[in-house]
């Protein structure tokens, strides 16, 4: 692009005049041969003025020599003062006549349009581009009138004049003005200036992505050269890869964040739609991991696009067409012939590599059920199985399983004795297929019973449980042996000391948490204190507070609810920081349960706000200020799965974060079932993980029964523990093992 053009690719009259007048004196007698180009006129402006007005004529095919061009105003020649390949500038002659302006390059004639001799004239527009609502300055002469104010039209659409004098008008670009000439009308006279380039962003695709995502920007008025367009993603500069006047291709920069996309051209700023930053895609499961042509493959994960053409799936570096897409699932039909190789998913230029795929006849689509214990009958669906049951070799984590029935697409097998968590594998005629997910040895067992009034529990990595029982803290081994670590179940008080010498005064508002050094902290509402218990059982006062209630541990700090409704943070050294108070004392009421995630986010039961339809709120971990009520729950009555406030809970009895991005919630329904619900913290999606009939029964999860779930806690390995007070046996500490 020549330097005398503005960012939109349009000729800038002042630059052109200065450069051409300064440089073309040396071209006046240029005798170099000219390349023959057909003379074409695309635009001239202004189309009116007095003698001496400089008129710009744009096009091509002009003679490179000043004297090689003749411009007639009617029949009178004007003075050509500058020329270039794309334009020439001519001074309107003193004795010219209103009429046609004709250009001759020495061999060809072309008409530019009618020039009117009058006092009204436009000399230039600044800027000559912009979006709706922007202001442009129109410079010229004859704009004043005692009869009526000057009127401005942009591409035939009326523009509001914000300021006016005889030589300057300031006009506002109207809605959807489009690109076209600027006209001024005064006292029956009309003059047309140069073209105004209207700028607008009509849309962007995709609307989400991350660093490196290529975004197509549709609109109008862009600069035809990439360098003339400045594209920003929420204030961060992007690289423009392609440019036309209606389309730009820009690459999202490193560190891109959610916010508006904007384009600046020749200093004029246009705001477009919001671009949402999303992490790269994640693959959670692929089914099947092997199979023939025609079998449907389902890829489950996160951060896919619900717009199918924004996702790309490759098997062994060969792209396979996607048939359906959601944010968590992609579907495609195996084409066959891909060969063995990695599965890759690219979403808006962000890529993730998944597991190995085998291009073969044998494949496993699913196993059902995918968890249980010895002797469980399991159905394996897939392709390429042998009709003879004995010809199919099936193993569970390396242990052979008995094949009971077989078809080409289904096997009925029995889980082997002592089955453990691991891969399910089928071998037929030398081909090996692996199931999309592991079979997990799961179930429920009672660790200990006869423990009365457990108000809170915590568990360490070995599976050792510490529980507040009546006025004592008991230690329960993984095998179920119960010993008193500190206190006396029958005698309350406030006394420090070793083991059973200590006295506590626990209530249903009390709570127990553990730090990384295995020190325990217990809250006593009645004694207005939090006590510290060493691993050996020595009890000391840790910090005095006003009626401390439920606690959570995060990054070595204790977060506790006080009676005044404050969320209070206590450092490992006992320094107290009172965070912002919550509304309605929500964190202070004695029956409130709350949890903290791996990032320190605080979650609490917002029971007072909508008692009949409970919901979970979220509080900022730094300040304790509630940033979102109805973080999850508050939807229709009952226990309904959904996203955020669309979901609902019936009776929340406890919450705990599992350390893997989920919040587990104990939810009791009115139809004699006990639920454990999972809330995925990243998107607040609520799903029912377990639905137990009311009763008391250990064994496989599909047979287990539960009377009540309180004091919910999660071991570092992921197993879930809870207290079942009224089951049989009563006072039971029970465990859901998931591997």
Residue pairs with C-beta under 8 A, 6 or more apart in sequence:
1 9
1 224
1 225
1 227
1 228
2 84
2 86
3 15
3 19
4 11
4 12
4 15
4 16
4 19
4 20
4 84
5 11
5 12
5 15
6 12
6 15
6 127
6 128
6 129
6 266
7 129
7 223
7 228
7 229
7 265
7 266
7 267
8 128
8 129
8 197
8 199
8 221
8 222
8 223
8 228
8 265
8 266
9 223
9 224
9 225
9 228
9 245
10 128
10 129
10 194
10 195
10 197
11 56
11 58
11 86
11 87
11 194
12 128
13 54
13 56
13 123
13 124
13 194
14 124
16 56
16 82
16 84
16 87
16 89
17 54
17 81
17 82
17 89
20 81
20 82
20 83
20 84
20 89
21 81
21 82
21 89
24 66
24 82
24 83
24 84
27 64
27 65
27 66
27 83
28 65
28 66
28 67
29 65
30 64
30 65
32 64
34 63
34 64
34 68
37 60
37 61
38 60
38 61
38 108
39 59
39 60
39 61
39 62
39 103
39 105
39 108
39 109
39 110
40 59
40 60
40 61
40 110
41 57
41 58
41 59
41 103
41 110
41 111
41 112
41 113
42 58
42 59
43 57
43 58
43 59
43 194
43 195
44 55
44 56
44 57
44 58
44 101
44 112
44 113
44 115
45 55
45 56
45 122
45 181
45 192
45 193
45 194
45 195
46 53
46 55
46 121
46 122
46 123
46 140
46 191
46 192
46 193
46 194
47 113
47 114
47 115
47 116
47 191
47 192
48 115
48 116
48 117
48 118
48 120
48 121
48 189
48 190
48 191
48 192
49 55
49 92
49 115
49 117
49 118
49 120
49 121
49 123
49 140
49 141
49 191
50 92
50 117
50 118
50 119
50 121
50 141
51 92
51 93
51 94
51 95
51 96
51 117
52 91
52 92
52 94
53 91
53 92
53 121
53 123
54 81
54 89
54 90
54 91
54 92
54 123
55 78
55 89
55 90
55 91
55 92
55 101
55 115
56 87
56 88
56 89
56 194
57 71
57 87
57 88
57 89
57 90
57 101
57 103
57 112
58 86
58 87
59 86
59 87
59 110
60 85
60 86
61 105
61 108
62 69
62 83
62 84
62 85
62 87
62 88
62 103
62 105
63 69
63 83
63 105
63 106
64 83
64 85
65 83
66 80
66 81
66 82
66 83
67 80
68 105
68 106
69 80
69 83
69 88
69 103
69 104
69 105
69 106
70 77
70 80
70 103
70 104
71 77
71 78
71 80
71 88
71 90
71 101
71 102
71 103
71 104
72 78
72 100
72 101
72 102
72 104
73 92
73 93
73 96
73 97
73 99
73 101
73 115
74 96
74 97
74 98
74 99
74 100
75 97
76 93
76 95
76 96
76 97
77 93
78 90
78 91
78 92
78 93
78 96
79 90
79 91
79 93
80 88
80 89
80 90
81 89
81 90
81 91
82 88
82 89
83 89
88 103
92 115
92 117
96 115
96 117
97 117
98 114
98 115
98 116
98 117
98 118
99 114
99 115
100 111
100 112
100 113
100 114
100 115
101 111
101 112
101 113
101 114
101 115
102 109
102 110
102 111
102 112
103 109
103 110
103 111
103 112
104 110
116 189
116 191
118 142
118 189
118 191
119 141
119 142
119 189
120 140
120 141
120 142
120 143
120 184
120 186
120 189
120 190
120 191
121 140
121 141
121 142
121 191
122 138
122 139
122 140
122 182
122 184
122 191
122 192
122 193
122 194
123 139
123 140
123 141
123 193
124 139
124 140
124 193
124 194
125 136
125 137
125 138
125 139
125 182
125 193
125 194
125 196
126 136
126 137
126 139
127 134
127 136
127 266
127 267
127 268
128 136
128 194
128 195
128 196
128 197
128 266
129 196
129 197
129 198
129 199
129 221
129 265
129 266
129 268
130 136
130 173
130 196
130 197
130 198
130 199
130 268
131 173
131 198
131 199
131 200
131 221
131 268
131 269
131 270
132 173
132 174
132 175
132 176
132 177
132 198
132 200
133 172
133 173
134 172
134 173
134 268
135 162
135 170
135 171
135 172
135 173
136 154
136 170
136 171
136 173
136 182
136 196
137 168
137 169
137 170
138 152
138 168
138 169
138 170
138 171
138 182
138 184
138 193
139 167
139 168
140 167
140 169
140 184
140 191
140 193
141 166
141 167
142 166
142 186
142 189
142 191
143 150
143 164
143 165
143 166
143 167
143 168
143 169
143 184
143 186
144 150
144 164
144 165
144 166
144 186
145 186
145 187
147 187
148 187
149 161
149 164
150 161
150 164
150 169
150 184
150 185
150 186
151 158
151 161
151 184
151 185
151 186
152 158
152 159
152 161
152 169
152 171
152 182
152 183
152 184
152 185
153 159
153 182
153 183
153 184
153 185
154 171
154 173
154 174
154 177
154 180
154 182
154 183
154 196
154 198
155 177
155 178
155 179
155 180
155 181
155 196
155 198
156 180
157 174
157 176
157 177
157 178
158 174
159 171
159 172
159 173
159 174
159 177
160 171
160 172
160 174
161 169
161 170
161 171
162 170
162 171
162 172
163 169
163 170
164 170
169 184
171 182
173 196
173 198
176 198
176 200
177 196
177 198
178 198
178 220
179 195
179 196
179 197
179 198
179 220
179 221
180 195
180 196
180 198
181 192
181 193
181 194
181 195
181 196
182 192
182 193
182 194
182 195
182 196
183 190
183 191
183 192
183 193
184 190
184 191
184 193
197 221
198 220
198 221
199 219
199 220
199 221
199 222
199 263
199 265
199 268
199 270
200 219
200 220
200 221
200 270
201 217
201 218
201 219
201 261
201 263
201 270
201 271
201 272
201 273
202 218
202 219
202 220
203 217
203 218
203 219
203 272
203 273
204 215
204 216
204 217
204 218
204 261
204 272
204 273
204 275
205 215
205 216
205 218
205 310
206 213
206 215
206 305
206 307
206 310
206 348
207 273
207 274
207 275
207 276
208 275
208 276
208 277
208 278
208 305
208 348
209 215
209 252
209 256
209 275
209 277
209 278
209 347
209 348
209 349
209 350
210 252
210 256
210 277
210 278
210 279
210 280
210 348
210 350
211 252
211 253
211 254
211 255
211 256
212 251
212 252
212 349
212 350
213 251
213 252
213 256
213 348
213 349
213 350
214 241
214 249
214 250
214 251
214 252
214 348
214 349
215 238
215 249
215 250
215 251
215 252
215 261
215 275
216 247
216 248
216 249
217 231
217 247
217 248
217 249
217 250
217 261
217 263
217 272
218 246
218 247
219 246
219 247
219 248
219 263
219 270
219 272
220 245
220 246
221 245
221 265
222 228
222 229
222 243
222 244
222 245
222 246
222 247
222 248
222 263
222 265
223 229
223 243
223 245
223 265
223 266
224 243
224 244
224 245
225 243
226 240
226 241
226 242
226 243
226 248
227 240
228 243
228 265
228 266
229 240
229 243
229 248
229 263
229 264
229 265
230 237
230 240
230 263
230 264
230 265
231 237
231 238
231 240
231 248
231 250
231 261
231 262
231 263
231 264
232 238
232 261
232 262
232 263
232 264
233 250
233 252
233 253
233 256
233 257
233 259
233 261
233 275
234 256
234 257
234 258
234 259
234 260
234 261
234 275
235 259
236 253
236 255
236 256
236 257
237 253
238 250
238 251
238 252
238 253
239 250
239 251
239 253
240 248
240 249
240 250
241 249
241 250
241 251
242 248
242 249
243 249
248 263
250 261
252 275
256 275
256 277
257 277
258 274
258 275
258 276
258 277
259 274
259 275
260 271
260 272
260 273
260 274
260 275
261 271
261 272
261 273
261 274
261 275
262 269
262 270
262 271
262 272
263 269
263 270
263 272
264 270
278 303
279 302
279 303
279 350
280 303
280 347
280 350
280 351
280 352
281 301
281 302
281 303
281 304
281 345
281 346
281 347
281 350
281 351
281 352
282 301
282 302
282 303
282 352
283 299
283 300
283 301
283 343
283 345
283 352
283 354
283 355
284 300
284 301
284 302
285 299
285 300
285 301
285 436
285 437
286 297
286 298
286 299
286 300
286 343
286 354
286 355
286 357
286 436
287 297
287 298
287 300
287 364
287 365
287 366
287 436
288 295
288 297
288 363
288 364
288 365
288 382
288 383
288 433
288 436
289 355
289 356
289 357
289 358
289 363
289 364
289 433
289 434
289 435
289 436
290 357
290 358
290 359
290 360
290 362
290 363
290 364
290 431
290 433
290 434
291 297
291 334
291 360
291 361
291 362
291 363
291 365
291 382
291 383
291 384
291 433
292 334
292 336
292 360
292 361
292 363
292 383
292 384
293 334
293 335
293 336
293 337
294 333
294 334
294 336
295 333
295 334
295 363
295 365
295 383
296 323
296 331
296 332
296 333
296 334
297 320
297 331
297 332
297 333
297 334
298 329
298 330
298 331
299 313
299 329
299 330
299 331
299 332
299 343
299 345
299 354
300 328
300 329
301 328
301 329
301 345
301 352
302 327
302 328
302 682
303 327
303 347
303 350
304 311
304 325
304 326
304 327
304 328
304 329
304 330
304 345
304 347
305 311
305 325
305 327
305 347
305 348
306 325
306 326
306 327
307 325
308 322
308 323
308 324
308 325
310 325
310 347
310 348
311 322
311 325
311 330
311 345
311 346
311 347
312 319
312 322
312 345
312 346
312 347
313 319
313 320
313 322
313 330
313 332
313 343
313 344
313 345
313 346
314 320
314 343
314 344
314 345
314 346
315 334
315 338
315 341
315 342
315 343
315 344
315 357
315 359
316 338
316 339
316 340
316 341
316 342
316 357
316 359
317 341
317 344
318 338
318 339
318 341
320 332
320 333
320 334
320 335
320 338
321 332
321 333
322 330
322 331
322 332
323 331
323 332
323 333
324 330
324 331
325 331
330 345
336 359
337 359
338 357
338 359
339 359
340 356
340 357
340 358
340 359
341 356
341 357
342 353
342 354
342 355
342 356
342 357
343 353
343 354
343 355
343 356
343 357
344 351
344 352
344 353
344 354
345 351
345 352
345 354
346 352
358 431
358 432
358 433
360 384
360 431
360 433
361 383
361 384
361 431
362 382
362 383
362 384
362 385
362 426
362 428
362 431
362 432
362 433
363 382
363 383
363 384
363 433
364 380
364 381
364 382
364 424
364 426
364 433
364 434
364 435
364 436
365 381
365 382
365 383
365 436
366 380
366 381
366 382
366 435
366 436
367 378
367 379
367 380
367 381
367 424
367 435
367 437
367 439
368 378
368 379
368 381
369 376
369 378
369 702
370 437
370 438
370 439
370 440
371 439
371 440
371 441
371 442
371 700
371 701
371 738
372 378
372 415
372 419
372 439
372 441
372 442
372 443
372 700
372 701
372 702
373 415
373 419
373 441
373 442
373 443
373 699
373 700
374 415
374 416
374 417
374 418
374 419
375 414
375 415
375 417
376 414
376 415
376 419
376 700
377 404
377 412
377 413
377 414
377 415
378 401
378 412
378 413
378 414
378 415
378 439
379 410
379 411
379 412
379 413
380 394
380 410
380 411
380 412
380 413
380 424
380 426
380 435
381 409
381 410
382 409
382 410
382 411
382 426
382 433
383 408
383 409
384 408
384 428
384 431
384 433
385 392
385 406
385 407
385 408
385 409
385 410
385 411
385 426
385 428
386 392
386 406
386 428
386 429
387 406
387 407
387 408
388 406
389 403
389 404
389 405
389 406
389 411
390 403
391 406
391 428
391 429
392 403
392 406
392 411
392 426
392 427
392 428
393 400
393 426
393 427
393 428
394 400
394 401
394 403
394 411
394 413
394 424
394 425
394 426
395 401
395 424
395 425
396 415
396 416
396 419
396 420
396 422
396 424
396 439
397 419
397 420
397 421
397 422
397 423
397 438
397 439
398 422
399 416
399 418
399 419
399 420
400 416
401 413
401 414
401 415
401 416
402 413
402 414
402 416
403 411
403 412
403 413
404 412
404 413
404 414
405 411
405 412
406 412
411 426
415 439
419 439
419 441
420 441
421 438
421 439
421 440
421 441
421 739
422 438
422 439
423 434
423 435
423 438
423 439
424 434
424 435
424 438
424 439
425 432
425 433
425 434
425 435
426 432
426 433
426 435
427 433
440 738
440 739
441 737
441 739
442 700
442 701
442 736
442 737
442 738
442 739
443 698
443 699
443 700
443 701
443 704
443 736
443 737
444 697
444 698
444 699
444 701
444 704
444 706
444 734
444 735
444 736
444 737
445 698
445 734
445 735
445 737
446 480
446 698
446 729
446 732
446 733
446 734
446 735
447 465
447 476
447 478
447 480
447 721
447 732
447 733
447 734
447 735
448 465
448 476
448 480
448 481
448 482
448 732
448 733
449 729
449 730
449 731
449 732
449 733
450 729
450 730
450 731
451 467
451 469
451 474
451 476
451 482
451 723
451 731
451 732
451 733
452 469
452 470
452 489
452 731
453 469
453 470
453 725
454 467
454 468
454 469
454 710
454 711
454 723
454 725
454 731
454 733
455 468
455 469
455 506
455 507
455 508
455 509
455 510
455 511
455 512
455 711
456 467
456 468
456 510
456 511
456 512
456 550
456 711
457 465
457 466
457 467
457 468
457 512
457 711
457 713
457 721
457 722
457 723
457 733
458 465
458 466
458 512
458 513
458 514
458 520
458 713
459 465
459 466
459 713
459 714
459 715
459 721
460 466
460 514
460 518
460 715
460 716
461 715
461 716
461 717
462 478
463 478
463 715
463 717
463 719
463 735
464 475
464 476
464 477
464 478
465 475
465 476
465 721
465 733
466 473
466 474
466 475
466 476
466 485
466 512
466 514
466 520
467 473
467 474
467 476
467 512
467 711
467 723
467 733
468 504
468 506
468 510
468 511
468 512
468 522
469 489
470 489
470 490
470 506
471 487
471 488
471 489
471 490
471 491
471 492
471 493
471 503
471 504
471 505
471 506
472 484
472 485
472 486
472 487
472 488
472 489
472 500
472 504
473 484
473 485
473 486
473 487
473 504
473 512
473 520
473 522
473 533
474 482
474 483
474 484
474 485
475 482
475 483
475 484
475 485
476 482
476 733
484 499
484 500
485 499
485 520
485 533
485 537
486 499
486 500
486 502
486 504
486 533
486 537
486 539
487 500
487 502
487 503
487 504
487 539
488 500
488 503
491 503
492 503
492 504
492 505
492 506
492 526
493 503
493 504
493 505
494 503
494 504
494 505
494 524
494 527
494 529
495 501
495 502
495 503
496 502
496 531
496 539
496 540
496 541
497 538
497 539
498 536
498 537
498 538
498 539
499 537
499 538
502 531
502 539
504 522
504 524
504 527
504 531
504 539
505 524
505 526
505 527
506 522
506 524
507 524
507 525
507 526
507 590
508 590
508 591
509 523
509 525
509 547
509 549
509 550
509 590
509 591
510 522
510 523
510 524
510 525
510 549
511 522
511 523
511 549
511 550
511 551
511 560
512 520
512 521
512 522
512 523
512 551
513 520
513 521
513 551
513 552
513 553
513 558
514 520
514 521
514 553
515 521
515 553
515 556
515 572
516 556
517 535
518 535
519 532
519 533
519 534
519 535
520 532
520 533
521 530
521 531
521 532
521 533
521 542
521 551
521 553
521 558
522 530
522 531
522 533
523 529
523 530
523 548
523 549
523 550
523 551
523 560
524 530
524 531
524 548
525 547
525 548
525 549
525 563
525 590
528 544
528 545
528 546
528 547
528 548
529 541
529 542
529 543
529 544
529 545
529 548
530 541
530 542
530 543
530 545
530 548
530 551
530 558
530 560
530 570
531 539
531 540
531 541
531 542
532 539
532 540
532 541
532 542
533 539
534 540
542 570
542 574
543 570
543 574
543 576
545 560
545 562
545 568
545 576
546 562
546 563
546 564
547 562
547 563
547 588
548 560
548 561
548 562
548 568
549 560
549 561
549 562
549 563
549 587
549 588
549 589
549 590
549 592
550 560
550 561
550 592
550 593
550 594
551 558
551 559
551 560
551 561
552 558
552 559
552 594
552 595
552 596
552 602
553 559
553 596
554 596
554 600
554 621
555 600
556 571
556 572
557 569
557 570
557 571
557 572
558 569
558 570
559 567
559 568
559 569
559 570
559 596
559 602
559 621
559 624
560 567
560 568
560 570
561 567
561 568
561 587
561 588
561 592
561 594
562 568
562 578
562 587
562 588
563 585
563 588
564 581
564 585
564 588
565 581
565 582
565 583
565 584
565 585
565 586
565 587
565 588
566 578
566 579
566 580
566 581
566 582
566 587
566 588
566 624
567 579
567 580
567 581
567 582
567 587
567 602
567 619
567 624
568 576
568 577
568 578
568 579
568 624
569 576
569 577
569 579
569 624
570 576
570 577
571 577
579 623
579 624
579 625
580 623
580 624
580 625
581 624
582 588
582 604
582 619
582 624
582 625
582 626
583 626
584 608
584 609
585 608
586 592
586 604
586 605
586 606
586 607
586 608
586 609
586 617
586 626
587 594
587 604
587 619
587 624
589 607
589 608
591 607
592 604
592 605
592 607
593 604
593 605
593 652
593 653
593 654
593 655
594 602
594 603
594 604
594 605
594 655
595 602
595 603
595 655
595 656
595 657
595 663
596 602
596 603
596 621
596 657
597 603
597 657
597 661
597 663
597 681
598 657
598 659
598 661
599 621
600 621
600 622
601 618
601 619
601 620
601 621
601 681
602 618
602 619
602 620
602 621
602 624
603 616
603 617
603 618
603 619
603 631
603 655
603 657
603 663
604 616
604 617
604 619
605 614
605 615
605 616
605 617
605 652
605 655
606 614
606 615
606 616
606 617
606 629
606 630
607 614
607 652
609 615
609 629
610 634
612 637
613 633
613 634
613 635
613 636
613 637
613 648
613 649
614 633
614 634
614 649
614 650
614 651
614 652
615 629
615 630
615 631
615 632
615 633
615 634
615 645
615 648
615 649
616 631
616 632
616 633
616 649
616 652
616 655
616 663
616 665
616 679
617 626
617 628
617 629
617 630
617 631
618 626
618 627
618 628
618 631
619 625
619 626
619 627
620 626
620 627
630 644
630 645
631 644
631 684
632 644
632 645
632 647
632 663
632 679
632 684
632 686
633 645
633 647
633 648
633 649
633 686
634 645
634 648
635 642
635 645
635 646
635 647
635 648
636 648
637 648
638 648
638 650
638 669
639 648
639 649
639 650
639 667
639 669
639 675
639 677
639 688
640 646
640 647
640 648
641 647
641 677
641 686
641 687
641 688
642 648
642 685
642 686
643 683
643 684
643 685
643 686
644 684
644 686
647 686
649 665
649 667
649 677
650 667
650 668
650 669
650 670
651 667
651 668
651 669
652 665
652 666
652 667
653 666
653 667
653 668
653 708
653 709
653 710
653 712
654 665
654 666
654 709
654 710
654 711
654 712
654 722
655 663
655 664
655 665
655 666
655 712
656 663
656 664
656 712
656 713
656 714
657 663
657 664
657 681
657 714
658 664
658 714
658 718
659 714
659 716
659 718
660 718
661 680
661 681
661 682
662 678
662 679
662 680
662 681
663 678
663 679
663 681
664 676
664 677
664 678
664 679
664 689
664 712
664 714
664 720
665 676
665 677
665 678
665 679
666 674
666 675
666 676
666 709
666 710
666 712
666 722
667 674
667 675
667 676
667 677
668 674
668 675
668 708
668 709
669 675
672 693
672 694
673 691
673 692
673 693
673 694
674 691
674 692
674 694
674 706
674 707
674 708
674 709
675 688
675 689
675 690
675 691
675 692
676 688
676 689
676 690
676 709
676 712
676 720
676 736
677 686
677 687
677 688
677 689
678 686
678 687
678 688
678 689
679 685
679 686
680 687
690 701
690 736
692 704
692 705
692 706
693 705
693 706
694 705
694 706
694 707
695 705
695 706
695 707
695 727
696 705
696 706
696 707
696 724
696 727
696 728
696 729
696 732
697 703
697 704
697 705
698 704
698 734
701 736
704 736
706 724
706 727
706 734
707 724
707 725
707 726
707 727
707 728
708 723
708 724
708 725
708 726
708 727
709 722
709 723
709 724
710 722
710 723
710 724
710 725
711 722
711 723
712 720
712 721
712 722
713 720
713 721
713 722
714 720
714 721
715 721
717 739
718 738
718 739
719 735
719 736
719 737
719 738
719 739
720 735
720 736
720 738
721 733
721 734
721 735
721 736
722 733
722 734
722 736
723 731
723 732
723 733
723 734
724 732
724 733
724 734
725 731
725 732
